[in-house]
Amino acid sequence: MFLDIFTSYWIIAEASAESSFRAIAETFLGGTVVCYNGINLIFITKTMSDNSRSTEKLLLILLFFITVTQFSTWGYQSVKYILGTIFDVKILSTPFDTVIGIAAMVASALVFAGAAMWWKGKVSAKDYFIFGSLLFVLKNILDIINQVILFGIKYEGVTKSVSNIEGLAISIGNEFFQLAFWVFVMMYFRYRISQSESGEAVSAPQQESGQISFTR
């Protein structure tokens, strides 16, 4: 009786230990237990690019959000300028606003399409990222020039204060930040997709087999 209880307890404990080890191996070692030999040897496959791929997916989600926001914002600005011109309503704007708006909308569509294609692992997304990012860079350069022009129009004949200059400097700094971001997006996805084209299979997780041994 006692021996039966002890044996049952030992079997349950050993099964629990095996289950716990499997859970630990999968959680902390980033792999999956694919073969178990007694209690002495476990083979696991570890996905090496899971973390980088997850980070890349977060970047793609961010690009989806940014491009939709940019498209709607600059679409509104362009329509407002065009309607103001048609109905002869004075709006604080310049002809650059329409060009900037069109560039931003086209760039948003290109980058959005590129992100959607690369999400599915299509290498044809590279050109969309490159041309879309370059258009965003052009848009930011024009926006810097436009803000300086608008600043001169708004404060023409008015004594400018330090706070006015600081506000303009912050706006220009924000444009430079966006410009740097789009250069990063272009260079990053050009590199990643070029790797995939050269046969390094960046979009697909790389796997590395390993083994862990322990004794009872």
N, C-alpha and C positions, 0 to 999 in steps of 0.2 A: 504493500500500500504506500508506504513512505517512499520506496524506490520509484514507484509509478509517478507519484506527485513530483518528486525531484527531477525525474526524467522529463516530464511534461514541462516543468518550469524551465529547465535548461534549454529545451527545444524552442520554447517561446522566447526566451532571453536571447538565444543565438539568432533567431529570425529577426528579432527586434534590432539586435546589433547590426545585422546585415542591412536591414532597411535604413537604419540611422546612418550607416557609413555611405550607403548609396545617396541618401539625401545630402549629406555633407559634401560628398564628391561632386554632385551635380550643382550644388549651390555655390560652393566656394572655389571650386576648381574650374568652373565654367564649362564642364563637359557632360557627357552622358555615359553611364555605365552600360556597356554593350555585352560584356561577358563576365560571368562570375565563376571562378573555379574553387570550390570549397570555401575556405575562408582565407586562403593564402594569396590569391592573385586576382586583381581586378584590372581590366583593360578599359580605358576611357578614350573617347575622342573629344578633343578640345577645339572649339571654334575660335580661331585666332583673331578674326576681324569682326566679331560680333559688336564689340564696343565702338569701333570706328564706324561701322555701318549704322549703328543706332544713332550716333552723333550726326552722321550724314543725313539720316532721315529727319532728325530734328531741324537741321539746317534747311532741308527741302520744305518742311512744314512752315518754317519761318518765311521762306521765299514765297510760298503760296499766299500767306497773310499779307506780306509787304506788297506784292504785285497787285493783289485785288484792291488794297487800300490806295496805292498809287494811281491805279487806273480810274477808280471812282473819283478821287480828289482832283486829279488833273483834267479829267473829263468835264467835271463841273466847272473848273476854272476856265477852260477853253470855251465852253458853251456860254458862260457868263460874259466873256470878252466879246464873242461874236454877236450875242444879242444886244450888248451895250452899243456896239458899233452900228448895228442895223437900226436900232431905235434911237440913236443919237443920245444915249445916256452916258454922262461922264463918269467913268470908272477909273480909279487909280490903277492903271495898268499900262503896259507897253506892248508893241507888236511881238516882242519876245515871248509873251505869255502864251500866245497861240502855238508858236513853234515848240516851246517847252512842253506844253500840254500834249501836243501830238507825239512828240518824241517819248514822253513818259508813258503814254498809252500803248504805243507800239512796242516799246521796251518791256512794259509789263506783260503784254501778250506773249512776247518771245520767251522771256524768262519763265513765265508760268508754264508755257508749253514744254520748255526744256526740262523744268522740274518734274512735270508729269511724265515725260518720256523716260527720264533717268530713274524715276521711281520704279519703272517697269524694267530698268536695265538696258534701255535702248541707247546705243552709242551715238545715234544720230542726234542726240540731244546736245552734243558739243557745240555745234554751230549756233543753236538757239541761245545757249548761255553766252557765247562769245559776242554775238551781234547785239543781243539784248543788254548785256552789261556795258558794252561800248556806247550804246545809245543812252543808257543811264548816266554814264560818265559825261557825255556831251550835254545831256540835260542839266547836270549839276554845274558844269562850267557856265552854261548860258544863264542858269539861275543866279549864280554869283554876280555876273555882269548885270543882270536884270535888277537884282536887289540894290546894287549901287546906284543904278539909274533911278529907280523908284525912290530911293532915299533922297537923291538930289531934287526930284520933283516935289516930294512931300514937304521937305524943309527948305524949299527955295525962298529966299528973302527972310528966313527966320534964323535967329541965332541958335546954333546947335549946341547942345549941352553934352557933357561927358556921358550921361546915361544914354543919349541918342546914339553916340558912337559905339558905346558898349553893346547896345542892342543890335546894331548892324554887325559888329564883330562876332557876336554869338551866332547870328544867322549865317554868316559866311563860314564860321567854324563848323557849324552843323552840316553845311553843304560839303565841306572838305571831308568830314567824317563819312558822309554817304558816298562820296566819290571813292574814298579808300575802300569802303565796304564792297562796292561793285567791282573794283579792281581785284579784290580778294576772291570774290565769287567767280569771276572770269578765270583767274589763274588756277584756283583750286579745282574747278570742274574740268577745265582743260587738261590739267595734269591727271586727274582721276580717270577721265574717260579715255585719254590717250593710253594710259596703262592698260585699260580694258581692251582697247583696240589692238595693242601689241601682244595680247594673249596672256596677260597676267591675271585675268579673271578677277578684277577688283570688286565687281558688283556681287559676285557670288562669294559666300563665306569660305575662307580657307580653313582646312581642317588639318590638325596635327595629332597623330596617334601617340599615346604615351602609356605607361603602365606604373602602377603603384603596388608595392608588395608589403605585406605585413604578416606577422605570425601570431598564432594564438598564444 
